[in-house]
Amino acid sequence: MYLFLQGPQRIGKSTILRNALLPHESAVAGLLVQRLVENGRICGFRACSVRGELPALEGAYAADLEGVFLYHGKAFPAVLEHAVSRAEALCAEESSKLIILDEIGGLELSSLAFMQPLEAIMALGKPCLGVIKSRENLTHTIARLGLPSTILCQNEMLHRRIAEGGKVLSVNESNLVQTAQAVADFVASVQGA
């Protein structure tokens, strides 16, 4: 029962998910990535463990902000590991009926401390929506952060696992409306609406 989106950066993948889940946010748990802005520019990303309330997709950077795992090109993998461990506990709660995993399939793939809780979340058997990095986006991330290219194989395996239990939809400019409808239909079907 997976439905994941992939596609170009900033095309609206997370926005589509958030819009479909907002009416049901009291039943949502998981992990959501927030873009951080400083002086009008994106400076990093923050991992938000979610339970019943979806944070905004963009926020202002502050030095004391929790969950910052990427700031001006410097990665902090331990922050992601902590956030996904917390998300695992939240997703396992009975009140959590829908799981969000936004965004997976990137720099965290080489971390066993991240992947084990992620596997546990996906094994819960609950409907799961998310964003997974496309090969193209991951190739860009690998070059930008100097990550090992072996992550591409791990990303491909994660793509296959998701496809075996659901769908990975590719989002582009011409199918935004159809993709948003597919996500809304998925949420309605698993929520019994």
Helices and strands as residue ranges (DSSP letters): E 2-6, H 13-21, G 22-27, E 28-38, E 41-51, E 58-60, E 68-71, E 74-75, H 77-92, E 98-104, G 107-110, H 112-122, E 128-132, H 135-145, H 151-164, E 166-170, G 173-175, H 176-191
